[in-house]
Amino acid sequence: MKSNFVDRRKFLKTCALSAASFSLFGIDCTAGKTERPNIVYILADDLGYGDVGCLNPECKIPTPNINRLAARGVRFTDAHSGSAVCTPTRYGILTGRYAWRTRLQSGVLWGYSRALIDKRRMTVASFLKKHGYTTGCIGKWHLGWNWALKKNVTLGDRKEVKFEEVDFSAPITNGPSSVGFDYSCNIPGSLDMVPYVYVENDHVVELPTVTVEGRQNYQFYRSGPAAPGFKHENVLPELTQKAVQFIERQTPAKPFFLYFPLSAPHTPILPTKEFQGKTGLGPYGDFVVQCDWTVGQILQTLQRKGFAENTLVIFTSDNGCSPMANFKHLSRLGHFPSYHFRGYKADIFEGGHRIPFLARWPGKIKPNSQCDDLICLTDLLATTADILGKKLPDYAGEDSISILPDLLGTAKKPVREAIVHHSINGSFSVRRGKWKLELCPGSGGWSDPRPQKAAQLGLPMVQLYDLTRDIGEQNNLQYLYPDVVYRLTRLLERYVVNGRSTPGKLQKNDVEINIWKMQKLRQ
């Protein structure tokens, strides 16, 4: 299938690399408007809370476009991803449902994984499409889809296929178009996962006829099949170009939704030449600057097309920063991707799932405002429904709460009762108010103490922290407040049994849920 990818250098040359090249102020809003706002959702991959200047006063990475977005809108200080790793977070964003209610009880999917989202399930895209929106998904998918199989291949109950079983010339099924997207251009999983191909509107753009050798360290990616024209370092600018083109094709007559999950700054950490050396922090800092440039290109396009005044733009991240960024090196230079939070990507600790979340909606969101309410990335579906004045059916958005009052600054009390957190090994945590209960003895992820070490050390099976006094999660209070432990455990159990954490008719989980994942290590 032919693609309209253009030369990356030509695209970069036509775009301004400096934040000073355009202003978000004085936007021409004479173009026609719709009553329903356009919605652009930019999801960074492995960007830490501390990597954004408007949230971290000591941030060493310049993020002028992201900062300008915050200056014209609201920044959230207590926003969380549904998981400390990417696939489950992405499931929650689109469905409004925690991914631990599905077969995915730990870890993430891979490039050959079967679809995680049931095509009968409502998503943000299908909901908005039903209400007149043009919908687009451009970027890292990582939610599985069903590759076409060669003749005589039987999958059975397997959830993964093999390269030699796939017919790459045939269209995929149960992908973005099956869950409500009119247009899609994606890579299957993370940029370090095979196969290295683009899939546009359910078709592989260029067949994977070559094999690439993997790399290590900053530039890590796995060995495997790739399309001849697929170059890892070109993916972020090429996806940016695709997102710009999608916006340019829209008209004021019909609202649009763009879900733009970036491939960066996840590994391989490969800033293009235009950004190398921009920060003095090494490849990771430079790659974050390139992500900021991508945000600038989207905002510039919205302005140029006359959409900016009627567009809700959200910028966030799927989880905390990965240790592949080289924390020791960055800390020596005074930069801390997790800010003052403990842990990082994969962990049950705050650094694993407390993420940047910024929103701009001219005329609706107060400029340069801040919200300290507890919110979750699963909240997008209910929020879009609230914006349109619609009610979700009981079988959709089971863990989604509208944050529209927080966006508009009209909330009289916190919109959320609690949030359930989930680490890479499937460990649970529940947060309500100042209290955070973690049902594991260690990080549940990659930071110290890792699960096996925590079990060997005989650490307490639960951790309880008062985040108003101990944001670094250093003082476990579980022995002092057994009543709090009891109440939060019962709350989590209720959320599990009810199949939902929101008011409504009881729903079923896809599988049986065990909230005590670490018990097996003690047996």
C-alpha positions as CSV (number, residue, x, y, z in Angstrom):
1,M,0.0,0.0,0.0
2,K,1.4,3.4,-0.9
3,S,1.9,6.0,1.8
4,N,2.1,9.8,1.6
5,F,5.0,10.0,4.0
6,V,7.2,12.9,2.9
7,D,10.9,13.4,3.3
8,R,11.7,14.0,6.9
9,R,14.3,16.7,6.3
10,K,11.9,18.6,4.0
11,F,9.3,18.5,6.7
12,L,11.7,19.6,9.4
13,K,13.0,22.4,7.2
14,T,9.5,23.8,6.7
15,C,8.8,23.8,10.5
16,A,10.1,26.2,13.0
17,L,12.4,24.6,15.6
18,S,12.2,27.5,18.0
19,A,9.4,28.2,20.4
20,A,9.8,31.8,19.5
21,S,8.8,31.1,16.0
22,F,5.1,31.5,16.9
23,S,2.9,32.9,19.5
24,L,-0.2,31.3,21.1
25,F,-1.5,34.7,21.8
26,G,-3.5,36.8,19.5
27,I,-5.0,33.8,17.6
28,D,-7.2,34.7,14.7
29,C,-10.5,33.1,15.6
30,T,-12.6,34.5,12.7
31,A,-12.9,31.1,11.1
32,G,-16.1,29.2,11.6
33,K,-16.7,27.4,14.8
34,T,-18.6,24.4,16.0
35,E,-20.5,24.3,19.3
36,R,-18.6,21.1,20.1
37,P,-14.9,21.6,20.8
38,N,-12.2,19.8,18.8
39,I,-10.2,17.6,21.1
40,V,-6.5,16.9,20.7
41,Y,-4.9,14.4,23.2
42,I,-1.1,14.2,23.1
43,L,0.3,11.3,25.1
44,A,4.1,11.3,25.7
45,D,5.7,7.9,26.2
46,D,7.7,7.6,29.5
47,L,7.9,11.3,30.2
48,G,8.4,12.0,33.9
49,Y,6.6,14.6,36.0
50,G,9.9,16.3,36.6
51,D,10.7,16.6,32.9
52,V,8.3,19.5,32.4
53,G,9.4,23.0,33.4
54,C,6.0,24.2,34.4
55,L,5.7,21.5,37.0
56,N,9.3,21.2,38.2
57,P,10.9,24.6,39.1
58,E,14.3,22.9,39.0
59,C,13.8,21.2,35.6
60,K,17.0,21.4,33.5
61,I,15.2,20.6,30.2
62,P,13.7,23.5,28.2
63,T,10.1,22.8,27.4
64,P,8.9,26.2,26.1
65,N,5.9,24.8,24.1
66,I,4.6,22.6,26.9
67,N,5.1,25.5,29.3
68,R,3.2,27.9,27.0
69,L,0.4,25.4,26.9
70,A,0.2,25.4,30.7
71,A,0.4,29.2,30.7
72,R,-2.7,29.4,28.6
73,G,-4.5,26.6,30.6
74,V,-4.4,24.5,33.7
75,R,-1.7,22.3,35.1
76,F,-2.7,19.3,37.4
77,T,-0.4,18.4,40.2
78,D,-2.0,15.1,41.3
79,A,-2.7,13.4,37.9
80,H,-2.1,9.7,37.5
81,S,-1.9,7.1,34.8
82,G,-4.0,4.0,35.3
83,S,-0.8,1.9,35.4
84,A,2.9,2.3,35.8
85,V,3.5,0.9,32.3
86,C,2.1,1.7,28.9
87,T,-0.4,-0.8,27.5
88,P,-2.7,-0.9,30.5
89,T,-2.7,2.9,30.7
90,R,-3.6,3.2,27.0
91,Y,-6.4,0.8,27.4
92,G,-7.8,2.9,30.3
93,I,-7.5,6.2,28.3
94,L,-9.6,4.9,25.4
95,T,-12.1,2.8,27.4
96,G,-12.4,4.5,30.7
97,R,-11.8,1.1,32.4
98,Y,-8.9,-0.2,34.4
99,A,-6.9,-2.7,32.3
100,W,-6.6,-5.1,35.3
101,R,-10.2,-6.0,34.6
102,T,-9.0,-7.7,31.4
103,R,-6.7,-10.6,30.7
104,L,-3.7,-8.2,31.1
105,Q,-2.9,-8.7,34.8
106,S,0.7,-7.7,34.6
107,G,3.3,-6.4,32.1
108,V,2.5,-5.1,28.6
109,L,1.6,-6.4,25.2
110,W,4.1,-6.9,22.3
111,G,4.1,-6.2,18.6
112,Y,2.4,-9.5,17.7
113,S,-0.1,-9.5,20.5
114,R,-3.8,-10.0,19.8
115,A,-6.3,-7.2,20.4
116,L,-6.9,-6.2,24.0
117,I,-9.9,-3.9,23.4
118,D,-13.1,-5.8,22.6
119,K,-14.5,-4.3,19.4
120,R,-17.9,-4.2,21.1
121,R,-16.6,-2.0,23.9
122,M,-17.3,1.8,23.8
123,T,-14.2,3.9,23.4
124,V,-13.6,7.7,23.4
125,A,-13.3,7.4,19.6
126,S,-16.5,5.4,19.0
127,F,-18.4,7.7,21.4
128,L,-17.2,10.9,19.7
129,K,-17.7,9.4,16.2
130,K,-21.3,8.6,17.1
131,H,-21.8,12.2,18.0
132,G,-20.5,13.7,14.8
133,Y,-16.7,13.8,15.3
134,T,-14.0,12.9,12.8
135,T,-11.6,10.7,14.7
136,G,-7.9,10.1,14.2
137,C,-5.3,7.9,15.9
138,I,-1.6,8.6,15.0
139,G,1.3,7.2,16.8
140,K,2.2,4.2,19.1
141,W,-0.8,1.9,19.3
142,H,0.5,-0.9,21.7
143,L,-3.0,-2.3,22.4
144,G,-2.7,-5.3,20.2
145,W,-4.6,-6.0,17.0
146,N,-5.2,-9.1,15.0
147,W,-2.6,-9.7,12.3
148,A,-3.9,-11.6,9.3
149,L,-2.6,-15.2,9.4
150,K,-1.2,-17.2,6.5
151,K,-3.3,-20.1,5.3
152,N,-3.3,-23.3,7.4
153,V,-2.1,-21.3,10.5
154,T,-4.3,-22.1,13.6
155,L,-4.0,-19.7,16.5
156,G,-6.1,-21.6,19.0
157,D,-6.1,-19.9,22.5
158,R,-2.7,-18.2,21.9
159,K,-2.7,-14.4,22.4
160,E,0.6,-14.0,20.5
161,V,1.4,-14.8,16.9
162,K,4.8,-15.4,15.3
163,F,6.4,-13.4,12.4
164,E,6.4,-16.4,10.1
165,E,2.7,-16.9,10.7
166,V,1.7,-13.4,9.6
167,D,0.4,-12.4,6.2
168,F,1.6,-8.8,6.2
169,S,0.0,-8.1,2.8
170,A,-3.5,-8.5,4.2
171,P,-5.3,-6.0,6.4
172,I,-5.2,-6.2,10.2
173,T,-8.5,-6.5,12.1
174,N,-9.6,-5.4,15.6
175,G,-7.3,-2.4,15.4
176,P,-8.0,1.4,15.6
177,S,-10.7,1.4,12.9
178,S,-12.6,-1.3,14.8
179,V,-12.8,0.9,17.9
180,G,-14.0,4.1,16.3
181,F,-11.1,5.8,14.5
182,D,-11.8,7.1,11.0
183,Y,-8.1,7.4,10.2
184,S,-5.1,5.8,11.8
185,C,-1.3,5.6,11.2
186,N,0.5,3.6,13.8
187,I,3.5,1.6,14.9
188,P,2.3,-1.7,16.5
189,G,4.0,-1.4,19.9
190,S,6.8,0.5,21.5
191,L,9.5,1.7,19.2
192,D,11.9,-0.9,20.5
193,M,9.5,-3.8,19.7
194,V,9.3,-5.7,16.4
195,P,7.9,-5.7,13.8
196,Y,9.2,-2.3,12.7
197,V,6.5,-1.2,10.2
198,Y,3.9,1.5,9.8
199,V,0.2,0.4,9.7
200,E,-2.0,3.0,8.0
201,N,-5.8,2.4,7.9
202,D,-5.4,-1.3,8.7
203,H,-2.7,-1.9,6.0
204,V,1.0,-2.3,6.4
205,V,2.6,0.6,4.4
206,E,5.8,-1.3,3.5
207,L,6.3,-5.0,4.0
208,P,9.0,-6.1,6.5
209,T,11.5,-7.6,4.2
210,V,14.7,-6.9,6.0
211,T,16.1,-7.7,9.4
212,V,17.7,-5.1,11.6
213,E,20.2,-5.7,14.3
214,G,19.3,-4.6,17.8
215,R,21.0,-1.9,19.8
216,Q,21.8,-1.4,23.5
217,N,21.9,1.4,26.1
218,Y,20.2,4.7,25.1
219,Q,19.5,3.5,21.6
220,F,18.0,0.2,22.7
221,Y,15.8,-1.7,20.4
222,R,15.3,-5.4,19.6
223,S,16.6,-7.3,16.6
224,G,14.0,-8.3,14.1
225,P,12.0,-7.7,10.9
226,A,11.6,-4.2,9.5
227,A,10.4,-2.4,6.5
228,P,13.3,-1.2,4.4
229,G,12.3,2.4,4.8
230,F,11.6,2.3,8.5
231,K,14.3,4.3,10.4
232,H,13.9,4.5,14.2
233,E,15.2,8.1,14.4
234,N,12.7,9.3,11.8
235,V,9.6,7.9,13.6
236,L,8.8,10.9,15.8
237,P,9.1,13.5,13.1
238,E,7.2,11.3,10.6
239,L,4.4,10.8,13.1
240,T,4.4,14.5,13.8
241,Q,4.0,15.2,10.1
242,K,1.1,12.8,10.0
243,A,-0.6,14.5,12.9
244,V,-0.1,17.9,11.3
245,Q,-1.6,16.6,8.0
246,F,-4.6,15.2,9.9
247,I,-5.4,18.6,11.5
248,E,-4.9,20.4,8.1
249,R,-7.5,18.1,6.5
250,Q,-10.2,19.1,9.0
251,T,-12.8,21.9,8.4
252,P,-14.7,24.1,10.9
253,A,-17.9,22.4,9.8
254,K,-17.2,19.2,11.7
255,P,-15.4,18.7,15.1
256,F,-12.5,16.3,15.3
257,F,-10.7,14.2,17.9
258,L,-7.0,13.5,17.5
259,Y,-5.5,10.9,19.7
260,F,-1.7,11.4,19.3
261,P,0.3,8.9,21.4
262,L,4.0,9.7,20.8
263,S,6.7,7.2,20.4
264,A,9.1,9.3,22.6
265,P,11.0,9.8,24.8
266,H,10.7,6.0,25.2
267,T,13.7,3.9,24.0
268,P,15.3,4.0,21.6
269,I,16.4,7.5,22.7
270,L,17.3,8.9,19.3
271,P,17.0,12.7,19.0
272,T,17.5,13.8,15.4
273,K,20.5,15.9,14.5
274,E,18.5,19.1,14.8
275,F,18.1,18.4,18.6
276,Q,21.4,16.7,19.5
277,G,23.3,18.7,22.1
278,K,20.5,21.1,22.9
279,T,20.4,20.5,26.6
280,G,23.9,19.3,27.7
281,L,22.1,16.5,29.6
282,G,22.7,13.9,27.0
283,P,20.4,12.0,24.6
284,Y,17.4,11.9,27.0
285,G,17.3,15.6,27.6
286,D,17.6,16.3,23.9
287,F,14.8,13.8,23.1
288,V,12.5,15.5,25.5
289,V,13.2,18.8,23.7
290,Q,12.3,17.1,20.5
291,C,9.0,16.0,22.1
292,D,8.4,19.6,23.1
293,W,9.0,20.6,19.5
294,T,6.3,18.1,18.4
295,V,3.9,19.7,20.8
296,G,4.8,23.1,19.3
297,Q,4.0,21.8,15.8
298,I,0.5,20.7,16.8
299,L,-0.2,24.0,18.5
300,Q,1.1,26.0,15.6
301,T,-1.1,24.0,13.1
302,L,-4.2,24.5,15.3
303,Q,-3.4,28.3,15.3
304,R,-2.7,28.4,11.5
305,K,-6.0,26.6,10.7
306,G,-8.1,28.8,13.0
307,F,-9.0,25.9,15.3
308,A,-7.1,27.0,18.4
309,E,-9.9,28.9,20.1
310,N,-12.3,26.0,19.8
311,T,-10.0,23.1,20.7
312,L,-9.4,21.4,24.0
313,V,-5.7,20.3,24.0
314,I,-4.5,17.9,26.6
315,F,-0.9,16.9,27.1
316,T,0.1,14.1,29.4
317,S,2.3,10.9,29.7
318,D,1.5,7.2,29.9
319,N,3.6,6.6,33.1
320,G,6.7,7.8,34.8
321,C,10.2,8.1,33.3
322,S,12.1,4.9,32.5
323,P,15.5,4.2,34.1
324,M,16.8,3.9,30.5
325,A,17.1,7.7,30.7
326,N,20.1,7.2,33.0
327,F,19.0,8.7,36.3
328,K,22.5,8.7,37.8
329,H,23.8,10.8,34.9
330,L,20.9,13.2,35.0
331,S,21.0,13.6,38.8
332,R,24.7,14.5,38.7
333,L,23.6,17.4,36.4
334,G,20.8,18.4,38.8
335,H,17.9,17.0,36.8
336,F,15.4,14.6,38.4
337,P,12.7,13.1,36.0
338,S,10.6,11.9,39.0
339,Y,10.9,15.3,40.7
340,H,10.6,14.6,44.5
341,F,8.6,11.4,44.1
342,R,9.9,8.0,44.9
343,G,10.4,5.4,42.1
344,Y,9.9,5.6,38.4
345,K,8.2,3.7,35.5
346,A,6.9,0.2,36.4
347,D,6.7,1.0,40.2
348,I,3.7,1.3,42.5
349,F,5.4,4.3,44.0
350,E,4.4,7.8,42.9
351,G,7.2,8.1,40.4
352,G,5.7,5.2,38.5
353,H,2.3,6.8,37.8
354,R,2.1,10.5,38.8
355,I,2.5,12.2,35.5
356,P,2.3,15.7,33.9
357,F,-1.2,16.6,32.8
358,L,-1.9,20.0,31.2
359,A,-5.0,21.3,29.4
360,R,-5.8,24.3,27.4
361,W,-9.3,25.4,26.1
362,P,-9.5,29.1,25.4
363,G,-12.5,30.9,26.9
364,K,-13.3,27.8,29.1
365,I,-10.1,27.0,31.1
366,K,-8.7,29.9,33.2
367,P,-5.1,30.7,31.9
368,N,-2.2,29.9,34.2
369,S,-4.3,28.0,36.7
370,Q,-3.5,25.0,38.8
371,C,-5.7,22.1,40.1
372,D,-4.5,19.9,42.9
373,D,-7.5,17.4,42.7
374,L,-6.8,13.7,42.2
375,I,-7.5,12.6,38.6
376,C,-6.8,9.6,36.4
377,L,-6.2,9.1,32.7
378,T,-9.2,6.8,32.7
379,D,-11.3,10.0,33.1
380,L,-11.2,11.0,29.4
381,L,-14.4,9.1,28.3
382,A,-16.6,10.5,31.0
383,T,-15.2,14.0,30.5
384,T,-16.0,14.0,26.8
385,A,-19.5,12.8,27.5
386,D,-19.9,15.6,30.0
387,I,-18.7,18.1,27.5
388,L,-21.3,17.0,25.1
389,G,-24.0,16.8,27.8
390,K,-24.4,13.0,27.3
391,K,-24.7,10.2,29.8
392,L,-22.6,7.1,29.4
393,P,-24.4,3.7,29.5
394,D,-23.7,1.5,32.5
395,Y,-21.6,-0.9,30.4
396,A,-19.1,1.8,29.4
397,G,-16.5,3.9,31.3
398,E,-16.7,1.9,34.5
399,D,-13.7,3.7,36.0
400,S,-14.1,7.0,34.3
401,I,-15.1,10.3,36.2
402,S,-15.7,13.6,34.5
403,I,-13.0,16.1,35.3
404,L,-14.9,18.9,33.5
405,P,-15.5,20.8,36.7
406,D,-11.8,20.7,37.4
407,L,-11.0,21.9,33.9
408,L,-13.5,24.8,34.2
409,G,-12.6,25.6,37.7
410,T,-16.1,25.1,39.0
411,A,-15.5,22.0,41.2
412,K,-16.7,22.5,44.8
413,K,-15.1,19.3,46.0
414,P,-12.8,16.6,44.6
415,V,-14.4,14.9,41.7
416,R,-12.8,11.5,42.5
417,E,-13.4,9.3,45.5
418,A,-10.2,7.3,44.9
419,I,-7.8,5.9,42.3
420,V,-6.5,2.3,41.9
421,H,-2.9,2.0,40.9
422,H,-1.2,-1.0,39.3
423,S,2.5,-1.8,38.9
424,I,4.2,-3.8,36.2
425,N,4.1,-7.1,38.2
426,G,0.4,-6.6,38.9
427,S,0.7,-5.2,42.5
428,F,-2.2,-3.1,43.5
429,S,-2.5,0.2,45.4
430,V,-5.4,2.4,46.2
431,R,-5.3,6.1,46.9
432,R,-8.0,8.1,48.7
433,G,-7.4,11.6,49.9
434,K,-4.1,11.8,51.7
435,W,-3.8,8.1,52.2
436,K,-2.1,5.6,49.8
437,L,-2.2,1.9,50.5
438,E,0.1,-0.4,48.6
439,L,-0.6,-4.1,48.7
440,C,3.0,-5.2,48.2
441,P,6.2,-5.0,50.3
442,G,8.4,-3.3,47.8
443,S,8.2,-1.3,44.5
444,G,6.2,-3.9,42.6
445,G,8.5,-2.8,39.7
446,W,12.0,-1.9,38.8
447,S,13.3,0.3,41.6
448,D,14.7,-1.0,44.9
449,P,13.4,-3.1,46.6
450,R,12.2,-5.1,43.7
451,P,9.6,-7.8,44.4
452,Q,11.9,-10.8,45.0
453,K,14.3,-8.8,47.1
454,A,11.4,-7.3,49.2
455,A,10.1,-10.8,49.8
456,Q,13.5,-12.1,50.8
457,L,13.9,-9.1,53.3
458,G,10.6,-10.0,54.9
459,L,9.2,-6.5,54.5
460,P,5.6,-5.9,55.5
461,M,3.0,-7.1,53.0
462,V,1.4,-3.7,52.9
463,Q,2.6,-0.1,52.9
464,L,0.5,2.9,54.0
465,Y,1.7,6.4,53.4
466,D,0.3,9.9,54.3
467,L,1.2,11.8,51.2
468,T,0.5,15.2,52.7
469,R,3.4,14.6,55.1
470,D,5.5,12.0,53.3
471,I,5.4,12.6,49.6
472,G,8.6,10.5,49.3
473,E,6.9,7.4,50.7
474,Q,9.5,6.7,53.3
475,N,7.5,6.2,56.5
476,N,5.3,3.1,56.4
477,L,2.3,3.8,58.8
478,Q,0.5,0.5,58.4
479,Y,1.1,-0.6,62.0
480,L,-0.1,2.7,63.4
481,Y,-3.3,3.0,61.3
482,P,-4.8,-0.5,60.9
483,D,-8.3,1.0,60.5
484,V,-7.1,3.0,57.5
485,V,-5.6,-0.2,56.0
486,Y,-8.9,-2.0,56.6
487,R,-11.1,0.7,55.0
488,L,-8.9,1.1,51.9
489,T,-8.6,-2.6,51.4
490,R,-12.4,-3.0,51.6
491,L,-12.8,-0.1,49.2
492,L,-10.5,-1.8,46.6
493,E,-12.3,-5.1,47.1
494,R,-15.7,-3.3,46.4
495,Y,-14.3,-1.8,43.3
496,V,-13.2,-5.3,42.1
497,V,-16.4,-7.1,43.0
498,N,-18.6,-4.4,41.5
499,G,-16.8,-4.4,38.2
500,R,-16.6,-0.7,38.4
501,S,-15.4,2.1,40.7
502,T,-18.1,4.6,39.6
503,P,-21.9,4.7,40.4
504,G,-24.0,2.5,38.2
505,K,-25.2,-1.0,37.5
506,L,-22.7,-3.8,38.6
507,Q,-20.5,-5.1,35.7
508,K,-18.4,-8.2,35.2
509,N,-14.6,-8.3,35.0
510,D,-13.2,-10.3,32.1
511,V,-11.2,-12.5,34.5
512,E,-11.0,-13.3,38.2
513,I,-9.0,-10.6,40.0
514,N,-6.4,-11.3,42.8
515,I,-5.4,-8.1,44.6
516,W,-2.7,-9.9,46.6
517,K,-0.1,-10.6,43.9
518,M,2.9,-10.8,46.3
519,Q,1.5,-13.7,48.4
520,K,3.0,-16.3,45.9
521,L,6.5,-15.0,46.7
522,R,6.0,-15.7,50.4
523,Q,4.7,-19.3,49.9
